[in-house]
Amino acid sequence: MKSILRLAPALLSLSLVALAGTASAQINKAPASPRGKLTQQVGLTQVTVDYGRPGVKGRTIFGELEPFGQVWRTGANGCTTITFDSNVQVGGQDVPKGTYSLYTIPGKESWTFILNKNTTLWGASGYDPAEDQMRFETKVQPLSDLRETLTIDFAGFHSNGADLVIAWEKTQISVPIFLDSDAMVFEEIDQKILKAEGEISARTYFDAAMFYVEKNKDLPLAATWMDKAVAMSPEAFWMMYQQGSLALTLGDKAKAKECTAKALKVAQDAKGGDFGYIAKCQALLKQIDGTASGK
């Protein structure tokens, strides 16, 4: 008995070595459904999708492998997640910034798109509709060509959003993502100029003025900001050109001509190139002269 007890530590050590050897001998194989991760700028927010990407592999997917009318993980293995770094609207519904699991319920004619607050699930196991953040019904878009690998991507970009697109086999759906980028920019301008306590840069004044011009909002205020930007940047012929263009829009032809003529001279003297502004200034001067003469 004493001999066995003396051997026990040695036997335990051998067992641990054997287990370690077994673990180190495991074979690393390529996953059947590799994990994919996509980060995309949408308007002024970042959207990140993390999902498993299964393949068709000769199977019938929707209606068989993934039955109609049942919750699907919309991927493989662990649940698919989507992260928004600012508040957005998905399918017309408010979604606070954060990370959500993404599920769908496929159907022949339409799908239900789901964002759920539980991001720890393995696939659809344990899915609870009570934890849904939102649901959205979207029509099926049949594809003429086979999409072998499940793909989640973005399309239809515009300044205030894009469409989230899910495609697999010969089926595709899209879900609109919207955020009020304009409101976010106006709020930033409000903080950086209207409520600013410190020094404001020429670039900040210029960018704010150009955004107001683009949105046709309070053009006299935009002109004030443009004047400040030009005063701080005497070599910025591109700013002077915009200053002249804005003055013309406001009906001040004398100021428009003065600013544009100055922009032309500075652009002609620029050593680093005029980036096409000589031609732009010349064209604007002709427009101003034509307007002044009533042509």
N, C-alpha and C positions, 0 to 999 in steps of 0.2 A: 504494500500500500504506500509506504514511504517512497519507494522508487517511482511509483506513478505520480505522486505529488511533486517529486523533484523534476519529473519530465514535463509537467503541465505548462510551465512558462515557455519552454522550448517549443512544445506543440502549438501553443497559441501564436507564437511568433511566426512559425511556419505557415499557419493558417492565414494570418494577415498578409504575409508575403504572397501567398497563393492568390488571395483575393485581389491584391494590388496588381498582380500580374495579369489576372483575368480582366480587370478594368482597363489596364493599359493596352490590352490586346483587342479592344473593341474596334470594329471597322467603321470608319466614317463614310457614309454613303450620301450621295446627293438626294435631297428630299424630293418626294414625288410631286409635292406642291410647294415650290420655293416661295419664301416670304418676299413680298415686294413692299417698297416704301416710296411714296411720292409726296414731295412738298411743293406746293404751287402757290404763287402769289395770285390772289383773286381780289381785285380792287386794291384796297389798302390793308387787307388781312392776309395772313399766311394760313393755308389749309394743308394739313398733313394726313395722308391715308396710309394705314399699315394693314396689309392683308395677305393671306395665303392665295397662291395663284394656281388652281388646279387646271388640268387639261381635259379636253374632250375625250381623247384616246379611243375614238371609234364608238363611243357610247351615245345614247340619246339622253340628253341632259334634262331639259325641262319637260315635265309631265311623266318622267320615269325616275331617273336618278334623283332629281329634285322635284317631288310631286307638287302639282298645282295646289294652292290653298294652304300650304304648310310653311311655317317660319323657316327660313334658310339663313345660314350664317353669312352668306354672300362672300364666300371665300373657302378656306380650308383650315383645319386644325383650330388654333385659338381664334377668338372672335375678331372680326375686322373692326378697326377703330378709326375714327376720324377726329381730328383736333382743329379747332378754330382759335386763333389768338385774339379775336375780338368778337363782339356780339354781331350776329348775322341773322338773316332770315333764310330759312330753307323751306322751299315749297310754300312760300308766303307766310310761314310761321316763325315767330321769334325763337331764336336759339342762343342762349347765353354762351359766352366764350368758355372753352373747356374741351374735354375729350369725351367722346361717346362711342358706344358700340353701334355698328351699322348692320341692320338686318333687313331682309326683304321677304315678302310673301309673293312668289311668282304666280301669275295667272295666264290664261291663254290670251286675253285681250289687254289686261292691265295688271300692274304690280302695286303692292303696297310697300312703300319705302319707310323704314323705321329708324329713328335714332333713339337709343336706349341708354340710360344712365349707368348701367352696370357694365364695366369694361373688363371684368375678371373672368368671364365665362369661357368655357371651352366649347366653341361652336355655339349651337343653339340650346345645349343642355342647361337647364336651369333658367332659361329665359322667362321673364315675368313681364307681361304687358303693363302691369301697374307701374313699372319703372320707365316706361316710354317717355321721352321728352317730346316727341312729335311723330305723326304719321302723315304720309302724303300719297295720294293715288296718282299714278302716272301711266300713260298708255304705252303699250309695247310697240317698239319700232323694229319690224322685221329686217334682217340683214340678208343681202343676196349672197355674200361670201361667208364661209365658215370662219368664226373667230375661235381658233384652237385653244388659246389660253385666256382664262378670265382676265379682263382688263378693266381697271377703274382709272378714268382720266378726266380731263376737263376740256371744255370746248365752248364756243360762243362767248368769248371774252368781251367785256365792255367795262367802262370805268367803274361801274357799280356792281360788278359780279361776273358770274359765268355759270355754265351748266356742268353739274357732276354727271358723268356718263359711265354707265356700267354695261359692258358688252361681253357676251360669251355664247358659244355655239352660233346660232343665227338669230339671236335676240339681243336687243339693246333697249335700255331705258335712259332717260335723262331727268335730272332734278335741278331746278333753278336755285342758285345761291345768290342772295342779294344782300348788299350792305350799302348804306347811304354814304358813299365816299365823299360826295359834295358837302354834306353836313359835317363830316369829320374834318374836311379841309377848312371850311368856314370857322369851325371851332378852333382849329389850330391857329388860323390867322387872328382870331379874336384874342387868343392867349399871347401870341408872339408880337402883336402890334397894338391892338386896341387896349389891351390890359397890361402891356409890357411895362416893367419898371426900369429895366436896364437899357443899354445901348442896343439899337436895332441896326442890323447890317443892310448894306445896299441890296444884296441878293434877296434878303427877306422882303424888303419893300418891293423889289421888282417882281418876285414870284407871286406875291399877294396881288399886285396890280394886274398881272397877266391873268391870274385866275379870275379876278373880278371881270376883266374884259371878256374872257372866254364865256363866263356865265351871264354876261350883260347885266351886272349888278353894280349899282352905285358908281357909275363911270367917273363922275367928278372926284369922288374919293380915290378911285384908282389912279386918276391923273395926278392927284396930290402925292400919292406914294411913288408914282413913276418919276415925278420931278425930284423927289428926295433921293431916289436911287441914282439918277443921273448926276445930281450934284455931288454925290459921294464917289462917283466913278467916271471921271472926265474922259477916260480913254475907251469907255464901253460903248462903241458905236452901235452895237445891237440894241442897247437900251435906248439910245437916242432915236434910233429908227422907230421903235415901238412908241416912244414918247410923241414923235411926229404923227404917227398913224392914229394914236388915240386922240390927239388934238384935232385932227381932221374929222374924226368921228363925232367929236363934240362941237364941231362947227367953227373952231378957232383956226382959220386958214393961215393967218399970219404966223401964229406960233407953230403950226404944222410945218410951214415952209422953213422957218428958222431952224427948228430942231432937225429936220431932215437934211437940210443943207450942211449943218454942222456934222451930222452923222456921216454924210458922204465924204467930207474932207478928212475926218478922223479915220474912216475906213481906208481912204486912199493913202494915207500916211502910215497905216499900220504895217509894221515889219513882219508880223507873224501871219499875214494873210487876211483877206477880208471876208472869207467864208460865204461869198456870194452877196454880201451886203452892199457892195458898190452898185450892182445891177438893181437890187431891191430899192435902194435910195433913189436912183435915177428914175425908176418906174413910178415911185411914189411922188416925186417932184412933178413929173408930167401929169399925174392924176390931180395933184393940188392945183397946178396951173390951169388945167382943163376945167376944174371945178370953179376956180376963181374967175375965169373968163366966160363961164356959163355954158361951156361945151358939154 
